[in-house]
Amino acid sequence: MPVETVNEPAVMPVKELGLPLVTVSAKTNEGIRRLKEELIVQAPKGRMILPQVQVIRDILDQDATMMVCKETELKEVLGRLNAPPNLVVTDSQTFGYVAEILQETKF
């Protein structure tokens, strides 16, 4: 079925909510890039997304210790530690900023 073929009754609730409609084809991969772009645009600002929640859940399930902070609080949080963290995970948009703080921090 071509991507252009859309079951109108199925998409009416989406249109009524004012949500963007992105058609994709699992067979040809058509529309996948646009869907990914739309998901990024629609991601809630200031909220954790599912992959972040899943990582935190996995850490807790392994009885490990973790800390979560904003990049603007990282320097202060690191200053409270007696030893450097084994792993720091950050968003690609703040990588340079976080790397600089990590290099400056002495334990």
Secondary structure, DSSP 8 states (H G I E B T S, - for coil): --TT---HHHHHHHHHTT-------TTT-TTHHHHHHHHHHHS-TTS--HHHHHHHHHHHHTT-------GGGHHHHHHT-SS--S-----GGGHHHHHHHHHH---
